[in-house]
Amino acid sequence: MATIKNSVFVAFLFFIFTCSCKQKQQADLIVHHALVYTVNYAFDTAQAFAVKDGKIIAIGKNDSILNAFQSDSMFDAKGKAVYPGFIDAHAHFVEYGQELFTADLFDTKSFDEALERLKAFAASHPDEKWILGRGWDQNKWPGKAYPSNQKLNELFPNKPVYISRVDGHAAIANQKALDMAGIKAGQTLTGGEIEIKNGKLTGLLIDNAKDLVSDKIPSLSSADYEKRLMAAQRNCFAVGLTTINDCGLSYRDVDAIDSLQKAGKLDMRLYVMLSDNKENFDRYLPKGPYKTDRLFVKGFKFYADGALGSRGACLLQPYTDKPGWYGFLLSSKSHYDSMAAILAKSNFQMCTHAIGDSGNRQILNTYAQVLKGKNDKRWRIEHAQVINQNDFDLFGKFSIIPSVQPTHATSDMYWAVERLGNERLKGAYAYKQLLQQNGWMPLGTDFPVEDISPFKTFLASVFRRDAKGFPQNGFQPENALSRQETIKGMTIWAAKADFLENEIGSLEPGKKADFIILDQDLMRVAEPDVLKTKVIATYSGGKKEYSN
């Protein structure tokens, strides 16, 4: 009898064990029957994955995931491509949100067209204290010359007007705005230019001169600030962006963003570079980087020079289309050197905007003095746009990371040769040559300077062509990146540039479930169809943020 009882007990245990083995683990979300680009080290593909508590807990073939997990939320991708959420390694999220509520001057074909848009904006926003706009580019206008503010003064004699160039490195202000800022003819400053013709102010302000007027623009209320950031977030999720590097914020912006995120209103992940000013240094240097689930403050953003389009980029030899003019640095050499020495002893990145070959050489040499050789500081040069051939190897020798924006090449290609000449142009927008220095490189857009679309980044990076399909054979095609390199630059390499590669940037167990589902596969789509790609859904931390 005892033997029979023992046998029954053993059989019962076996039954329980068998049932428990077949019991499926509960997941919050399962995505299946997809073409999943993991963007792991081997760039493997998978078919399905399971998400729990905002993170990927398993990834593999359909059968293995569906047999092991169950969920009340199942997504049948029907063979569509799934990628890690795109990361924009260089953008201006807060600024973009603010400019969604100003006059849109992008792609105007003349100053007169810009004026018409300003008039329409002013008529539809009669209560605005200032008339603000951005996006004009004199290189797209007849004669390619800067306008004066004469017509602005005539149209708006009693209300201040401030309109920024597409790159944000030049602006035109009307006389009312100049008067409010106390700007006088003959006034000079370091790292900027106040244009004067025939002894009179024209309203053109370049680089640091812009701040004289922009500092007078009233601050937004907290409600208006939130409204603008939420609008920016909607647009970014709609194009598949789940993490954005915001390059150059104040600690006040960080505090506001942190509050919105903790209140559950702002879901966008943000890597923040603080602006180069004493208030930010005093606030953050003593306590070090700040990190939450969706916010990482770890960099300081500096400016070596201005932009090529406004001839503020600092060149080793004069501009081809402006003899005797070299551009200028925006701060003294001693400032860059002293801050590099301070930051080298901290856990902050030094991230410096550098466009011209002289500006890049200055920052490369500044970094080299304190980095001294190979390292894992991941100090960055933002844009790295024009590099002298003798300086490329400094990126690899000192582990300096070029952070580039492919659409800058396809925007500037129409006039860059006029600024630089053919020989110097060979070292400009040289992304393949830059990638070879460290073997990895983050990609971004610099929006709102460029469009926020990652698909335009992909097109410009892989095919070196713009949205118009120009040029037919690509602009300097020898510096095109491969499809795989481009996807990595928009995901895992961008995450690595932020010290976040163990959390985001690829679809692997333990990482945050930031992913997008596309209606076309970027690894296979034909060049003419790249910009037709649509985002079906965007998830951040396993939460659906957008669906089409």
Sequence and secondary structure as in RCSB ss.txt:
>XXXX:A:sequence
MATIKNSVFVAFLFFIFTCSCKQKQQADLIVHHALVYTVNYAFDTAQAFAVKDGKIIAIGKNDSILNAFQSDSMF
DAKGKAVYPGFIDAHAHFVEYGQELFTADLFDTKSFDEALERLKAFAASHPDEKWILGRGWDQNKWPGKAYPSNQ
KLNELFPNKPVYISRVDGHAAIANQKALDMAGIKAGQTLTGGEIEIKNGKLTGLLIDNAKDLVSDKIPSLSSADY
EKRLMAAQRNCFAVGLTTINDCGLSYRDVDAIDSLQKAGKLDMRLYVMLSDNKENFDRYLPKGPYKTDRLFVKGF
KFYADGALGSRGACLLQPYTDKPGWYGFLLSSKSHYDSMAAILAKSNFQMCTHAIGDSGNRQILNTYAQVLKGKN
DKRWRIEHAQVINQNDFDLFGKFSIIPSVQPTHATSDMYWAVERLGNERLKGAYAYKQLLQQNGWMPLGTDFPVE
DISPFKTFLASVFRRDAKGFPQNGFQPENALSRQETIKGMTIWAAKADFLENEIGSLEPGKKADFIILDQDLMRV
AEPDVLKTKVIATYSGGKKEYSN
>XXXX:A:secstr
 HHHHHHHHHHHHHHHHHHHHH  EE SEEEES EEE  STT  EESEEEEETTEEEEEE HHHHHHHEE S EE
E TT EEEE EEEEEE HHHHHHHTTSEE TT SSHHHHHHHHHHHHHH TT SSEEEEEE GGGSGGG    SH
HHHHH SSS EEEEETTSSEEEE HHHHHHHT  TT   TTEEEEEETTEEEEEEEETTHHHHHTTS    HHHH
HHHHHHHHHHHHHTTEEEEEEEEE HHHHHHHHHHHHTTS   EEEEEEESSHHHHHHHTTT  EE SSEEEEEE
EEESB  TTTT S  SS BTTBTT    BSS HHHHHHHHHHHTTSS EEEEEE SHHHHHHHHHHHHHHH SS 
S   EEEE  B  TTTHHHHHHTT EEEB HHHHHHHTTTHHHHHHHHHHTTBS HHHHHHHHS   B   TTSS
 S HHHHHHHHHH   TT  STT SSGGG   HHHHHHHTTHHHHHHTT TTTSSS  TTSB  EEEESS TTT 
 GGGGGG  EEEEEETTEEEEE 
